[in-house]
Amino acid sequence: MKREISIIGGGLAGLTAAIACAEGGARVTVHEAHRALGGRARSTAAPYIANDGTHVFYSDGAPWRWMAARGLVQPFRRPMLGEFLRLRFRHRGRVTPAPPRHLLRALARRRLTAPVDEDFRTWACRHLGEEAMEAVAGLVGVITYDADPGRLSAAFVWERALRVGAPRYPAARYVVGGWGRVIDRMAAHARGLGVRIETGSRVDRLPEDVPVIVATSLDAARTLFGDESLRWESGKAVLLDLGLSRHPRDLFLVFDLDEGGFLEQYGRPDASLAPAGHTLVQLEMPVRAGESRAEAISRVERLADSGLPGWRERTTWRREAVSTGRTGALDLPGLSWRDRPAIDRGNGVWLSGDSVAAPGLLSEVSVHSALTAAKAALKTVGPRVSV
């Protein structure tokens, strides 16, 4: 007879754990408090299909391979020559097609190892020079949603800089139809494996009779566990989504090395995200300490000015948001991913999500932690099964 595993949370981590546990032979129930699955992996409804935040998959990691093996991220698009020709870097107030030379020289030092216990600014100024430090910090600000990556662990920042700046064909992948389609496929795949998914099912306390994987934000987990230690540093950024009529001079991607923001025209690799003759652009800008929302929005609008000619007159849809503590874990000096809240909470309870003790870049932490939790939970309900 199958043994049961309960999963709290129906986002990327929860559905990953559900699939892995079901594949291992367990009877699985997913409890999602909201009426819709997905968590931060949701997308808006047509005509402009924008992810809930600036999302992209990286195909050079194990999480992508796990999802692709199950057909969860197909079909997808990858950047082509036309996109590369519309790639720009904003540096010292100028927008240029090539990154600054000191950034390229820094990223070429791939054998250089950064320490965990020193901040990136101090370490990089010593090994790379101040100009290169500032450019690398700006590049990493894009994927940390933090206005001052120089304060973070040198190892944390350098690992991400080398990953994004790898000298090979870019690993970014765009799932056709947005991340909401991924969630739909994951849910269908899970149900096909016999997983019971209950939406609008809020769990206020941990079940005591079955193994439990809590796949929620740290804020929600902290309340559920009653454990104030479930906290970790995360980023804060303003998000601006724009539906625009197309213009032949619209750029595909702008890395803002000055301020750590970026502009990306998601509607270029995936035309299904916008009506015919229109495109979808998503922008992000880290919020500085003490900065108001209006000030941060003003800065991200100036970034739009640099890559989208006359965008204000062409806007047919707009959405603004502030993302606080919803952008994944940031490791301060002296800390690494191993120091984040542990996955194994004891007594048949595990934690998964993007701010727990698992490696990876952005959403990869959610998938890694979910697979780790699933593997451990399966050991408690039957023979060991590989996931």
GUPA-499422 format. One record per residue (C-alpha): x, y, z; residue number from 1; chain. Coordinates in Angstrom, 2 decimals. Layout:
pt x=X&y=Y&z=Z&num=NUM&chaine=A
...
end
This chain:
pt x=0.00&y=0.00&z=0.00&num=1&chaine=A
pt x=1.33&y=3.49&z=-0.84&num=2&chaine=A
pt x=2.37&y=5.71&z=2.04&num=3&chaine=A
pt x=1.40&y=9.40&z=2.07&num=4&chaine=A
pt x=3.42&y=12.61&z=1.79&num=5&chaine=A
pt x=1.84&y=16.01&z=2.26&num=6&chaine=A
pt x=3.19&y=19.11&z=0.48&num=7&chaine=A
pt x=2.29&y=22.63&z=1.53&num=8&chaine=A
pt x=2.66&y=25.09&z=-1.36&num=9&chaine=A
pt x=1.85&y=24.71&z=-5.04&num=10&chaine=A
pt x=4.58&y=26.80&z=-6.63&num=11&chaine=A
pt x=7.68&y=25.67&z=-8.48&num=12&chaine=A
pt x=9.21&y=24.00&z=-5.41&num=13&chaine=A
pt x=5.98&y=22.34&z=-4.27&num=14&chaine=A
pt x=5.14&y=20.90&z=-7.68&num=15&chaine=A
pt x=8.72&y=19.70&z=-8.16&num=16&chaine=A
pt x=8.56&y=17.90&z=-4.83&num=17&chaine=A
pt x=5.13&y=16.47&z=-5.67&num=18&chaine=A
pt x=6.32&y=15.01&z=-8.99&num=19&chaine=A
pt x=9.48&y=13.57&z=-7.45&num=20&chaine=A
pt x=7.59&y=11.99&z=-4.54&num=21&chaine=A
pt x=4.92&y=10.52&z=-6.84&num=22&chaine=A
pt x=7.61&y=9.13&z=-9.14&num=23&chaine=A
pt x=9.06&y=7.48&z=-6.05&num=24&chaine=A
pt x=5.82&y=5.64&z=-5.37&num=25&chaine=A
pt x=4.24&y=7.82&z=-2.67&num=26&chaine=A
pt x=0.65&y=9.02&z=-2.47&num=27&chaine=A
pt x=0.95&y=12.81&z=-2.55&num=28&chaine=A
pt x=-1.38&y=15.65&z=-1.64&num=29&chaine=A
pt x=-0.50&y=19.27&z=-2.43&num=30&chaine=A
pt x=-2.16&y=22.04&z=-0.42&num=31&chaine=A
pt x=-2.10&y=25.47&z=-2.06&num=32&chaine=A
pt x=-3.63&y=28.35&z=-0.11&num=33&chaine=A
pt x=-4.44&y=30.41&z=-3.21&num=34&chaine=A
pt x=-7.00&y=29.53&z=-5.87&num=35&chaine=A
pt x=-4.27&y=29.44&z=-8.51&num=36&chaine=A
pt x=-1.08&y=27.39&z=-8.51&num=37&chaine=A
pt x=2.33&y=28.83&z=-9.26&num=38&chaine=A
pt x=3.35&y=31.15&z=-6.45&num=39&chaine=A
pt x=5.93&y=33.50&z=-7.98&num=40&chaine=A
pt x=5.96&y=31.45&z=-11.18&num=41&chaine=A
pt x=2.58&y=32.76&z=-12.32&num=42&chaine=A
pt x=2.01&y=34.77&z=-15.50&num=43&chaine=A
pt x=-0.66&y=37.32&z=-16.36&num=44&chaine=A
pt x=-3.53&y=36.54&z=-18.71&num=45&chaine=A
pt x=-3.47&y=37.54&z=-22.39&num=46&chaine=A
pt x=-3.17&y=39.76&z=-24.30&num=47&chaine=A
pt x=0.13&y=40.58&z=-22.54&num=48&chaine=A
pt x=1.52&y=37.49&z=-20.82&num=49&chaine=A
pt x=4.08&y=38.75&z=-18.30&num=50&chaine=A
pt x=5.77&y=36.58&z=-15.72&num=51&chaine=A
pt x=5.27&y=37.57&z=-12.09&num=52&chaine=A
pt x=8.72&y=39.10&z=-12.02&num=53&chaine=A
pt x=11.60&y=38.84&z=-14.47&num=54&chaine=A
pt x=12.09&y=35.10&z=-14.96&num=55&chaine=A
pt x=14.36&y=33.07&z=-17.18&num=56&chaine=A
pt x=15.64&y=29.51&z=-17.03&num=57&chaine=A
pt x=19.32&y=28.60&z=-17.34&num=58&chaine=A
pt x=19.95&y=25.44&z=-19.33&num=59&chaine=A
pt x=23.43&y=24.68&z=-17.94&num=60&chaine=A
pt x=22.22&y=23.38&z=-14.59&num=61&chaine=A
pt x=20.73&y=20.17&z=-13.21&num=62&chaine=A
pt x=17.28&y=21.72&z=-12.47&num=63&chaine=A
pt x=16.77&y=22.50&z=-16.17&num=64&chaine=A
pt x=17.81&y=18.97&z=-17.16&num=65&chaine=A
pt x=15.38&y=17.47&z=-14.63&num=66&chaine=A
pt x=12.49&y=19.57&z=-15.95&num=67&chaine=A
pt x=13.37&y=19.09&z=-19.62&num=68&chaine=A
pt x=13.57&y=15.31&z=-19.19&num=69&chaine=A
pt x=9.89&y=15.40&z=-18.20&num=70&chaine=A
pt x=8.79&y=17.77&z=-20.96&num=71&chaine=A
pt x=7.94&y=20.53&z=-18.51&num=72&chaine=A
pt x=9.78&y=23.40&z=-20.23&num=73&chaine=A
pt x=9.11&y=22.59&z=-23.87&num=74&chaine=A
pt x=8.68&y=24.34&z=-26.24&num=75&chaine=A
pt x=11.24&y=27.01&z=-25.49&num=76&chaine=A
pt x=13.26&y=29.61&z=-27.36&num=77&chaine=A
pt x=16.91&y=30.54&z=-27.06&num=78&chaine=A
pt x=18.59&y=33.86&z=-27.97&num=79&chaine=A
pt x=19.47&y=34.04&z=-31.67&num=80&chaine=A
pt x=21.70&y=36.32&z=-33.73&num=81&chaine=A
pt x=18.99&y=38.97&z=-33.98&num=82&chaine=A
pt x=18.86&y=39.18&z=-30.19&num=83&chaine=A
pt x=22.65&y=39.46&z=-29.86&num=84&chaine=A
pt x=22.64&y=42.38&z=-32.26&num=85&chaine=A
pt x=20.17&y=44.16&z=-29.98&num=86&chaine=A
pt x=22.13&y=43.57&z=-26.77&num=87&chaine=A
pt x=23.57&y=46.63&z=-25.02&num=88&chaine=A
pt x=25.46&y=47.59&z=-21.87&num=89&chaine=A
pt x=24.88&y=50.81&z=-19.99&num=90&chaine=A
pt x=28.14&y=51.91&z=-18.40&num=91&chaine=A
pt x=29.12&y=55.35&z=-17.12&num=92&chaine=A
pt x=25.95&y=56.76&z=-18.61&num=93&chaine=A
pt x=26.61&y=55.50&z=-22.13&num=94&chaine=A
pt x=24.81&y=52.62&z=-23.89&num=95&chaine=A
pt x=27.20&y=50.55&z=-26.01&num=96&chaine=A
pt x=27.01&y=47.21&z=-27.87&num=97&chaine=A
pt x=30.13&y=45.85&z=-26.16&num=98&chaine=A
pt x=30.78&y=45.41&z=-22.44&num=99&chaine=A
pt x=33.63&y=47.45&z=-20.92&num=100&chaine=A
pt x=37.06&y=45.89&z=-21.39&num=101&chaine=A
pt x=37.78&y=45.76&z=-17.69&num=102&chaine=A
pt x=34.65&y=43.63&z=-17.21&num=103&chaine=A
pt x=35.76&y=41.20&z=-19.93&num=104&chaine=A
pt x=39.26&y=41.00&z=-18.44&num=105&chaine=A
pt x=37.79&y=40.29&z=-15.02&num=106&chaine=A
pt x=35.46&y=37.54&z=-16.27&num=107&chaine=A
pt x=38.36&y=35.93&z=-18.14&num=108&chaine=A
pt x=39.99&y=35.14&z=-14.79&num=109&chaine=A
pt x=37.88&y=32.06&z=-14.33&num=110&chaine=A
pt x=40.40&y=30.22&z=-12.18&num=111&chaine=A
pt x=40.40&y=32.96&z=-9.59&num=112&chaine=A
pt x=38.72&y=31.76&z=-6.38&num=113&chaine=A
pt x=36.85&y=34.17&z=-4.13&num=114&chaine=A
pt x=36.52&y=33.65&z=-0.35&num=115&chaine=A
pt x=33.26&y=33.25&z=1.51&num=116&chaine=A
pt x=34.30&y=35.36&z=4.51&num=117&chaine=A
pt x=35.22&y=38.62&z=2.73&num=118&chaine=A
pt x=32.92&y=41.10&z=1.06&num=119&chaine=A
pt x=33.06&y=41.30&z=-2.72&num=120&chaine=A
pt x=34.01&y=44.99&z=-2.85&num=121&chaine=A
pt x=37.15&y=44.55&z=-0.75&num=122&chaine=A
pt x=38.23&y=41.33&z=-2.44&num=123&chaine=A
pt x=37.53&y=42.47&z=-6.01&num=124&chaine=A
pt x=39.25&y=45.83&z=-5.64&num=125&chaine=A
pt x=42.36&y=43.98&z=-4.53&num=126&chaine=A
pt x=42.30&y=41.31&z=-7.26&num=127&chaine=A
pt x=40.43&y=42.94&z=-10.17&num=128&chaine=A
pt x=40.68&y=46.68&z=-9.63&num=129&chaine=A
pt x=38.02&y=49.18&z=-8.68&num=130&chaine=A
pt x=36.64&y=49.71&z=-12.20&num=131&chaine=A
pt x=36.20&y=45.98&z=-12.77&num=132&chaine=A
pt x=34.70&y=45.55&z=-9.31&num=133&chaine=A
pt x=32.04&y=48.15&z=-10.07&num=134&chaine=A
pt x=31.19&y=46.61&z=-13.46&num=135&chaine=A
pt x=30.96&y=43.07&z=-12.06&num=136&chaine=A
pt x=28.79&y=44.32&z=-9.18&num=137&chaine=A
pt x=26.50&y=46.01&z=-11.71&num=138&chaine=A
pt x=26.23&y=42.81&z=-13.72&num=139&chaine=A
pt x=25.42&y=40.74&z=-10.64&num=140&chaine=A
pt x=22.93&y=43.34&z=-9.40&num=141&chaine=A
pt x=20.78&y=42.25&z=-12.34&num=142&chaine=A
pt x=20.46&y=38.69&z=-10.97&num=143&chaine=A
pt x=20.45&y=39.47&z=-7.24&num=144&chaine=A
pt x=17.97&y=42.38&z=-7.28&num=145&chaine=A
pt x=20.32&y=44.09&z=-4.83&num=146&chaine=A
pt x=21.54&y=47.68&z=-5.16&num=147&chaine=A
pt x=24.89&y=46.97&z=-3.51&num=148&chaine=A
pt x=26.31&y=43.51&z=-4.37&num=149&chaine=A
pt x=29.71&y=44.73&z=-3.19&num=150&chaine=A
pt x=28.55&y=44.17&z=0.39&num=151&chaine=A
pt x=27.79&y=40.48&z=-0.23&num=152&chaine=A
pt x=30.09&y=37.50&z=0.14&num=153&chaine=A
pt x=32.85&y=37.57&z=-2.47&num=154&chaine=A
pt x=32.28&y=33.88&z=-3.22&num=155&chaine=A
pt x=28.54&y=34.43&z=-3.73&num=156&chaine=A
pt x=28.99&y=37.33&z=-6.15&num=157&chaine=A
pt x=31.92&y=35.87&z=-8.08&num=158&chaine=A
pt x=30.18&y=32.53&z=-8.63&num=159&chaine=A
pt x=27.21&y=34.31&z=-10.18&num=160&chaine=A
pt x=29.36&y=36.61&z=-12.28&num=161&chaine=A
pt x=31.22&y=33.66&z=-13.78&num=162&chaine=A
pt x=27.97&y=31.80&z=-14.40&num=163&chaine=A
pt x=26.30&y=34.66&z=-16.26&num=164&chaine=A
pt x=29.50&y=35.71&z=-18.03&num=165&chaine=A
pt x=30.52&y=32.23&z=-19.19&num=166&chaine=A
pt x=32.30&y=32.35&z=-22.60&num=167&chaine=A
pt x=29.87&y=30.10&z=-24.44&num=168&chaine=A
pt x=26.48&y=30.26&z=-26.08&num=169&chaine=A
pt x=24.15&y=31.90&z=-23.52&num=170&chaine=A
pt x=22.30&y=29.42&z=-21.35&num=171&chaine=A
pt x=19.15&y=31.57&z=-21.02&num=172&chaine=A
pt x=15.97&y=29.85&z=-22.21&num=173&chaine=A
pt x=12.52&y=31.37&z=-22.73&num=174&chaine=A
pt x=9.58&y=29.02&z=-22.29&num=175&chaine=A
pt x=6.96&y=29.76&z=-24.93&num=176&chaine=A
pt x=3.87&y=31.21&z=-23.29&num=177&chaine=A
pt x=5.58&y=32.22&z=-20.05&num=178&chaine=A
pt x=6.20&y=30.46&z=-16.77&num=179&chaine=A
pt x=2.49&y=29.98&z=-16.19&num=180&chaine=A
pt x=2.63&y=27.36&z=-18.94&num=181&chaine=A
pt x=5.37&y=25.55&z=-17.03&num=182&chaine=A
pt x=3.16&y=25.46&z=-13.94&num=183&chaine=A
pt x=0.24&y=24.16&z=-16.01&num=184&chaine=A
pt x=2.40&y=21.34&z=-17.39&num=185&chaine=A
pt x=3.81&y=20.53&z=-13.97&num=186&chaine=A
pt x=0.34&y=20.34&z=-12.47&num=187&chaine=A
pt x=-0.92&y=18.13&z=-15.32&num=188&chaine=A
pt x=2.13&y=15.88&z=-15.03&num=189&chaine=A
pt x=1.67&y=15.61&z=-11.27&num=190&chaine=A
pt x=-2.01&y=14.74&z=-11.59&num=191&chaine=A
pt x=-1.11&y=12.14&z=-14.20&num=192&chaine=A
pt x=1.10&y=10.53&z=-11.56&num=193&chaine=A
pt x=-1.82&y=10.45&z=-9.14&num=194&chaine=A
pt x=-1.01&y=13.58&z=-7.14&num=195&chaine=A
pt x=-4.00&y=15.18&z=-5.46&num=196&chaine=A
pt x=-3.85&y=18.98&z=-5.76&num=197&chaine=A
pt x=-6.11&y=21.05&z=-3.51&num=198&chaine=A
pt x=-6.26&y=24.79&z=-4.19&num=199&chaine=A
pt x=-7.80&y=27.22&z=-1.72&num=200&chaine=A
pt x=-6.51&y=24.83&z=0.95&num=201&chaine=A
pt x=-4.83&y=26.85&z=3.68&num=202&chaine=A
pt x=-2.83&y=24.86&z=6.23&num=203&chaine=A
pt x=-2.45&y=26.66&z=9.58&num=204&chaine=A
pt x=-0.46&y=24.01&z=11.38&num=205&chaine=A
pt x=1.79&y=21.15&z=10.40&num=206&chaine=A
pt x=0.14&y=17.72&z=10.01&num=207&chaine=A
pt x=1.50&y=15.23&z=12.53&num=208&chaine=A
pt x=0.50&y=11.94&z=10.91&num=209&chaine=A
pt x=2.36&y=12.12&z=7.56&num=210&chaine=A
pt x=5.74&y=13.37&z=6.29&num=211&chaine=A
pt x=5.46&y=17.01&z=5.23&num=212&chaine=A
pt x=7.38&y=19.16&z=2.74&num=213&chaine=A
pt x=6.79&y=22.87&z=3.29&num=214&chaine=A
pt x=7.36&y=24.60&z=-0.06&num=215&chaine=A
pt x=6.43&y=28.20&z=0.76&num=216&chaine=A
pt x=8.19&y=31.51&z=1.21&num=217&chaine=A
pt x=10.29&y=31.87&z=4.36&num=218&chaine=A
pt x=7.75&y=34.37&z=5.69&num=219&chaine=A
pt x=4.93&y=31.84&z=5.41&num=220&chaine=A
pt x=7.12&y=29.02&z=6.75&num=221&chaine=A
pt x=8.14&y=31.14&z=9.72&num=222&chaine=A
pt x=4.50&y=31.61&z=10.67&num=223&chaine=A
pt x=3.66&y=27.95&z=10.10&num=224&chaine=A
pt x=6.62&y=26.68&z=12.11&num=225&chaine=A
pt x=6.46&y=29.43&z=14.72&num=226&chaine=A
pt x=10.22&y=29.73&z=14.22&num=227&chaine=A
pt x=11.64&y=33.26&z=14.09&num=228&chaine=A
pt x=15.01&y=31.94&z=12.90&num=229&chaine=A
pt x=13.55&y=31.26&z=9.44&num=230&chaine=A
pt x=14.90&y=34.45&z=7.94&num=231&chaine=A
pt x=17.49&y=35.26&z=5.27&num=232&chaine=A
pt x=18.75&y=38.27&z=3.38&num=233&chaine=A
pt x=16.98&y=38.91&z=0.07&num=234&chaine=A
pt x=16.79&y=41.67&z=-2.53&num=235&chaine=A
pt x=14.41&y=44.55&z=-3.10&num=236&chaine=A
pt x=13.62&y=45.88&z=-6.55&num=237&chaine=A
pt x=11.01&y=47.73&z=-8.56&num=238&chaine=A
pt x=9.52&y=45.91&z=-11.54&num=239&chaine=A
pt x=8.06&y=47.60&z=-14.59&num=240&chaine=A
pt x=6.21&y=45.63&z=-17.28&num=241&chaine=A
pt x=5.28&y=47.31&z=-20.54&num=242&chaine=A
pt x=3.08&y=46.30&z=-23.45&num=243&chaine=A
pt x=4.22&y=48.32&z=-26.45&num=244&chaine=A
pt x=3.48&y=48.68&z=-30.14&num=245&chaine=A
pt x=6.60&y=47.41&z=-31.91&num=246&chaine=A
pt x=9.38&y=49.72&z=-33.01&num=247&chaine=A
pt x=12.28&y=48.57&z=-35.22&num=248&chaine=A
pt x=14.83&y=50.18&z=-32.91&num=249&chaine=A
pt x=13.67&y=48.52&z=-29.68&num=250&chaine=A
pt x=16.57&y=46.78&z=-27.97&num=251&chaine=A
pt x=16.32&y=43.17&z=-26.79&num=252&chaine=A
pt x=18.38&y=43.42&z=-23.61&num=253&chaine=A
pt x=20.15&y=46.19&z=-21.72&num=254&chaine=A
pt x=22.42&y=45.36&z=-18.79&num=255&chaine=A
pt x=22.65&y=48.46&z=-16.63&num=256&chaine=A
pt x=26.15&y=48.12&z=-15.17&num=257&chaine=A
pt x=25.82&y=51.54&z=-13.52&num=258&chaine=A
pt x=22.77&y=50.75&z=-11.41&num=259&chaine=A
pt x=22.31&y=46.98&z=-11.51&num=260&chaine=A
pt x=19.04&y=47.04&z=-13.43&num=261&chaine=A
pt x=18.04&y=45.57&z=-16.75&num=262&chaine=A
pt x=15.59&y=45.80&z=-19.61&num=263&chaine=A
pt x=14.51&y=42.71&z=-21.54&num=264&chaine=A
pt x=12.14&y=42.44&z=-24.49&num=265&chaine=A
pt x=10.56&y=39.05&z=-23.77&num=266&chaine=A
pt x=8.26&y=39.52&z=-26.74&num=267&chaine=A
pt x=11.17&y=39.24&z=-29.17&num=268&chaine=A
pt x=12.11&y=35.55&z=-28.64&num=269&chaine=A
pt x=8.49&y=34.67&z=-27.83&num=270&chaine=A
pt x=5.94&y=36.54&z=-29.95&num=271&chaine=A
pt x=3.07&y=34.70&z=-28.22&num=272&chaine=A
pt x=3.43&y=37.00&z=-25.20&num=273&chaine=A
pt x=1.87&y=40.00&z=-26.96&num=274&chaine=A
pt x=-0.74&y=40.74&z=-29.66&num=275&chaine=A
pt x=0.37&y=40.98&z=-33.28&num=276&chaine=A
pt x=2.32&y=44.17&z=-33.91&num=277&chaine=A
pt x=3.10&y=44.55&z=-30.20&num=278&chaine=A
pt x=5.75&y=43.34&z=-27.79&num=279&chaine=A
pt x=6.26&y=42.74&z=-24.07&num=280&chaine=A
pt x=9.14&y=44.32&z=-22.16&num=281&chaine=A
pt x=9.99&y=43.68&z=-18.50&num=282&chaine=A
pt x=12.38&y=45.89&z=-16.54&num=283&chaine=A
pt x=13.90&y=45.64&z=-13.08&num=284&chaine=A
pt x=15.85&y=48.07&z=-10.92&num=285&chaine=A
pt x=17.22&y=47.37&z=-7.42&num=286&chaine=A
pt x=15.96&y=49.82&z=-4.80&num=287&chaine=A
pt x=18.65&y=51.76&z=-2.98&num=288&chaine=A
pt x=18.70&y=52.13&z=0.80&num=289&chaine=A
pt x=16.25&y=54.83&z=1.82&num=290&chaine=A
pt x=14.94&y=55.26&z=-1.72&num=291&chaine=A
pt x=11.21&y=55.71&z=-2.33&num=292&chaine=A
pt x=9.23&y=53.65&z=-4.79&num=293&chaine=A
pt x=8.66&y=56.74&z=-6.94&num=294&chaine=A
pt x=12.40&y=57.45&z=-7.11&num=295&chaine=A
pt x=13.19&y=53.87&z=-8.09&num=296&chaine=A
pt x=10.45&y=53.86&z=-10.73&num=297&chaine=A
pt x=11.89&y=57.06&z=-12.14&num=298&chaine=A
pt x=15.28&y=55.38&z=-12.50&num=299&chaine=A
pt x=13.84&y=52.34&z=-14.23&num=300&chaine=A
pt x=11.93&y=54.62&z=-16.59&num=301&chaine=A
pt x=15.21&y=56.30&z=-17.53&num=302&chaine=A
pt x=16.55&y=52.86&z=-18.37&num=303&chaine=A
pt x=13.51&y=52.37&z=-20.62&num=304&chaine=A
pt x=14.40&y=55.66&z=-22.32&num=305&chaine=A
pt x=17.80&y=54.19&z=-23.25&num=306&chaine=A
pt x=16.44&y=51.17&z=-25.08&num=307&chaine=A
pt x=12.87&y=51.84&z=-26.20&num=308&chaine=A
pt x=12.47&y=54.93&z=-28.42&num=309&chaine=A
pt x=9.29&y=56.85&z=-27.66&num=310&chaine=A
pt x=8.02&y=54.09&z=-25.39&num=311&chaine=A
pt x=5.63&y=56.33&z=-23.45&num=312&chaine=A
pt x=3.62&y=57.13&z=-26.55&num=313&chaine=A
pt x=3.60&y=53.44&z=-27.59&num=314&chaine=A
pt x=2.50&y=51.96&z=-24.25&num=315&chaine=A
pt x=-0.79&y=50.06&z=-24.37&num=316&chaine=A
pt x=-0.35&y=48.15&z=-21.08&num=317&chaine=A
pt x=1.67&y=48.85&z=-17.96&num=318&chaine=A
pt x=2.22&y=47.18&z=-14.59&num=319&chaine=A
pt x=4.40&y=48.27&z=-11.67&num=320&chaine=A
pt x=5.40&y=46.36&z=-8.55&num=321&chaine=A
pt x=7.93&y=46.33&z=-5.73&num=322&chaine=A
pt x=9.47&y=42.96&z=-4.97&num=323&chaine=A
pt x=10.72&y=42.69&z=-1.39&num=324&chaine=A
pt x=12.15&y=39.47&z=0.01&num=325&chaine=A
pt x=10.84&y=37.57&z=-3.01&num=326&chaine=A
pt x=13.98&y=37.41&z=-5.11&num=327&chaine=A
pt x=15.92&y=34.53&z=-3.60&num=328&chaine=A
pt x=18.70&y=34.28&z=-1.06&num=329&chaine=A
pt x=21.66&y=36.66&z=-0.75&num=330&chaine=A
pt x=24.70&y=35.46&z=1.18&num=331&chaine=A
pt x=26.54&y=38.00&z=3.33&num=332&chaine=A
pt x=30.27&y=37.70&z=4.11&num=333&chaine=A
pt x=31.00&y=34.66&z=6.24&num=334&chaine=A
pt x=27.89&y=32.84&z=5.04&num=335&chaine=A
pt x=27.18&y=30.44&z=2.17&num=336&chaine=A
pt x=24.14&y=28.51&z=0.97&num=337&chaine=A
pt x=24.97&y=25.83&z=3.56&num=338&chaine=A
pt x=24.21&y=28.33&z=6.35&num=339&chaine=A
pt x=20.69&y=29.15&z=5.14&num=340&chaine=A
pt x=17.64&y=27.59&z=6.85&num=341&chaine=A
pt x=18.07&y=23.81&z=6.72&num=342&chaine=A
pt x=15.93&y=21.64&z=4.47&num=343&chaine=A
pt x=15.57&y=18.91&z=7.11&num=344&chaine=A
pt x=13.61&y=20.36&z=10.02&num=345&chaine=A
pt x=13.38&y=17.06&z=11.90&num=346&chaine=A
pt x=10.38&y=14.95&z=12.90&num=347&chaine=A
pt x=9.42&y=14.17&z=9.30&num=348&chaine=A
pt x=9.29&y=17.78&z=8.11&num=349&chaine=A
pt x=11.33&y=19.34&z=5.28&num=350&chaine=A
pt x=11.58&y=22.86&z=3.89&num=351&chaine=A
pt x=12.08&y=23.88&z=0.26&num=352&chaine=A
pt x=12.12&y=27.17&z=-1.62&num=353&chaine=A
pt x=14.48&y=29.77&z=-3.03&num=354&chaine=A
pt x=16.06&y=30.85&z=0.28&num=355&chaine=A
pt x=17.00&y=27.55&z=1.90&num=356&chaine=A
pt x=20.18&y=25.48&z=2.14&num=357&chaine=A
pt x=20.58&y=24.37&z=-1.47&num=358&chaine=A
pt x=22.92&y=25.49&z=-4.27&num=359&chaine=A
pt x=22.00&y=27.13&z=-7.54&num=360&chaine=A
pt x=21.05&y=30.37&z=-9.22&num=361&chaine=A
pt x=17.65&y=31.95&z=-8.49&num=362&chaine=A
pt x=14.85&y=29.39&z=-9.15&num=363&chaine=A
pt x=17.40&y=26.55&z=-9.26&num=364&chaine=A
pt x=17.53&y=26.73&z=-5.44&num=365&chaine=A
pt x=13.80&y=25.92&z=-5.32&num=366&chaine=A
pt x=14.19&y=22.88&z=-7.58&num=367&chaine=A
pt x=17.35&y=21.61&z=-5.86&num=368&chaine=A
pt x=15.81&y=21.94&z=-2.40&num=369&chaine=A
pt x=12.54&y=20.30&z=-3.50&num=370&chaine=A
pt x=14.36&y=17.29&z=-4.95&num=371&chaine=A
pt x=16.49&y=16.98&z=-1.81&num=372&chaine=A
pt x=13.38&y=17.15&z=0.40&num=373&chaine=A
pt x=11.54&y=14.62&z=-1.78&num=374&chaine=A
pt x=14.41&y=12.15&z=-1.65&num=375&chaine=A
pt x=14.55&y=12.38&z=2.15&num=376&chaine=A
pt x=10.77&y=12.11&z=2.54&num=377&chaine=A
pt x=10.66&y=9.00&z=0.32&num=378&chaine=A
pt x=13.13&y=7.27&z=2.60&num=379&chaine=A
pt x=10.62&y=7.54&z=5.44&num=380&chaine=A
pt x=7.73&y=5.96&z=3.52&num=381&chaine=A
pt x=9.34&y=3.01&z=1.76&num=382&chaine=A
pt x=12.39&y=1.68&z=-0.08&num=383&chaine=A
pt x=14.94&y=4.20&z=-1.25&num=384&chaine=A
pt x=14.06&y=5.56&z=-4.70&num=385&chaine=A
pt x=16.29&y=7.68&z=-6.91&num=386&chaine=A
pt x=14.77&y=11.07&z=-7.88&num=387&chaine=A
end
